[in-house]
């Protein structure tokens, strides 16, 4: 189960290349993101480009027209059950952070996806970072590639701070870092002590 809200960019305003003022489930900390439709064309990713394929839905996240655009989401970890506080503190819960990250043609605009686990007081316990996907990794083509990290949830973790940071590194006005299908999922590892 994905702990994140609207990790697929499907909810709320958007659908064009124009920046939006707010994003359902996410806080806009910097810049002006865009939730662009795969049907927009004009050089933006389409269903024909490498990406999530049938799972893509109708839209993806982009950096809009700001040099740096940052979206954040706070996820509270479940208190009870197989992935609750007890199993977390016993080291028996794992997480998978995943997303499809990419950019435009030969440009190095990109996006970084990170999760920082925090304790009850908000102190950081562990950090995992994915991306950015480079133009070389994309074969200098417009594409989104899947990236994932898996590890144990650190004992004492009670929340997860997830961040998408889109960076424009080349010319032009568009911040062509792209992201879709952002997910943070927990699983019980099955180890018993």
C-alpha positions in Angstrom: 0.0 0.0 0.0 1.3 3.4 -1.0 1.6 5.7 2.0 1.7 8.8 -0.2 -1.3 10.7 -1.5 -1.4 11.6 -5.2 1.9 10.0 -6.1 0.7 9.6 -9.7 -0.2 13.3 -10.3 -3.8 12.4 -11.2 -5.6 14.6 -8.6 -6.3 18.3 -8.6 -5.6 21.1 -11.1 -3.3 20.5 -14.1 -3.3 18.6 -17.4 -1.4 21.3 -19.4 2.2 22.5 -19.3 1.2 25.5 -17.2 2.3 25.6 -13.6 -0.2 25.1 -10.9 -0.4 26.8 -7.5 -1.1 23.8 -5.4 -0.8 20.0 -5.7 -3.2 17.6 -3.9 -1.4 15.8 -1.2 1.9 17.7 -1.6 3.2 21.0 -0.2 4.8 23.3 -2.7 8.0 24.5 -0.9 9.7 26.2 -3.9 9.0 27.0 -7.5 5.9 26.2 -9.5 5.2 22.6 -10.5 3.2 21.5 -13.5 1.1 18.3 -13.7 1.4 17.7 -17.4 -0.9 15.4 -19.4 0.8 12.6 -21.4 -1.4 13.9 -24.3 0.1 17.4 -24.4 2.9 16.6 -26.9 5.2 19.5 -27.8 8.2 17.5 -26.7 6.8 16.4 -23.4 6.7 12.7 -22.6 3.9 10.8 -24.4 2.7 7.2 -24.0 5.0 6.3 -26.9 8.1 7.4 -24.9 9.9 5.1 -22.4 8.0 5.3 -19.1 5.5 3.6 -16.8 3.4 2.4 -19.8 -0.1 1.2 -19.0 0.4 2.2 -15.3 1.2 5.8 -16.3 -2.3 7.2 -16.0 -3.1 10.6 -17.6 -0.5 12.9 -16.0 3.0 13.3 -14.6 4.9 15.8 -12.4 7.2 18.3 -13.9 9.3 21.3 -12.6 7.2 23.9 -14.4 9.1 27.0 -15.3 11.2 27.5 -12.1 14.9 26.8 -11.9 14.2 24.8 -8.7 10.8 23.3 -7.8 10.3 21.3 -4.6 7.3 19.3 -3.5 7.1 17.7 0.0 4.8 15.2 1.7 4.7 14.0 5.3 3.6 10.4 5.8 2.7 9.1 9.3 3.8 5.5 9.7 1.0 3.1 10.9 0.8 2.7 14.7 -0.5 -0.9 14.7 -0.4 -4.1 12.7 2.4 -5.9 10.9 4.1 -2.7 9.9 3.2 -0.8 13.1 5.5 0.7 15.8 6.3 -2.6 17.5 7.6 -4.4 14.4 9.4 -1.2 13.2 11.2 -0.9 16.5 12.1 -4.6 16.3 13.7 -4.1 12.9 11.0 -6.2 11.1 9.6 -3.7 8.7 11.1 -2.8 5.3 10.3 0.0 2.9 10.4 0.5 -0.8 10.7 4.0 -2.2 10.1 4.0 -5.9 9.3 6.3 -8.8 9.7 6.9 -12.5 12.1 9.8 -13.0 13.4 11.4 -16.2 13.8 14.4 -18.4 13.9 15.8 -21.9 16.1 14.7 -24.8 19.8 15.5 -24.2 19.1 18.1 -21.4 20.3 17.4 -17.9 17.2 18.8 -16.2 16.2 16.2 -13.6 14.4 15.3 -10.4 15.6 13.9 -7.2 13.3 11.8 -5.0 14.1 11.3 -1.3 12.7 9.9 1.9 13.9 10.9 5.4 12.6 8.8 8.2 12.1 10.7 11.5 11.4 9.8 15.1 8.5 11.0 17.3 10.3 14.3 17.9 11.0 14.9 14.2 14.7 14.0 14.4 16.1 12.4 11.2 17.0 8.7 11.4 17.8 7.6 7.9 17.8 9.1 4.3 17.4 7.5 0.9 17.8 9.4 -2.4 16.9 8.4 -5.9 17.9 10.2 -9.1 18.4 12.3 -10.9 18.3 10.2 -14.1 20.9 11.6 -16.4 20.6 12.3 -20.1 23.1 9.5 -20.7 21.0 7.0 -18.7 18.0 8.0 -20.9 20.1 7.6 -24.1 19.6 11.3 -24.7 15.9 10.6 -25.3 12.8 12.0 -23.5 12.0 9.2 -21.1 11.1 8.2 -17.5 13.1 5.4 -16.0 12.1 3.4 -12.8 14.2 3.9 -9.8 13.8 2.2 -6.4 15.5 1.8 -3.0 14.7 -0.8 -0.4 15.9 -1.1 3.2 14.8 -1.6 6.7 12.7 1.1 8.3 15.0 2.5 11.1 13.8 1.6 14.6 12.0 4.5 16.3 10.7 5.9 13.0 7.2 7.4 13.2 7.0 9.5 10.1 8.5 9.8 6.6 9.4 13.1 4.9 9.2 12.6 1.1 10.6 15.2 -1.2 10.6 15.7 -5.0 13.2 18.3 -6.2 13.1 19.3 -9.8 16.2 21.2 -11.1 16.7 23.0 -14.4 20.3 22.8 -15.4 20.3 23.9 -19.0 18.9 26.7 -21.0 15.3 27.5 -21.8 12.4 28.4 -19.4 11.0 24.9 -18.8 12.2 22.8 -15.9 12.1 19.5 -17.6 12.6 17.2 -14.7 9.8 14.6 -14.8 8.4 12.2 -12.3 5.5 9.7 -12.0 4.2 6.8 -9.9 5.9 8.0 -6.7 5.4 5.4 -4.0 6.5 4.6 -0.4 5.4 1.2 0.7 6.0 -0.8 3.9 6.2 -4.6 4.2 6.6 -6.9 7.2 9.9 -8.7 6.8 8.7 -11.9 8.4 11.7 -12.3 10.7 10.8 -13.2 14.3 13.2 -12.6 17.2 
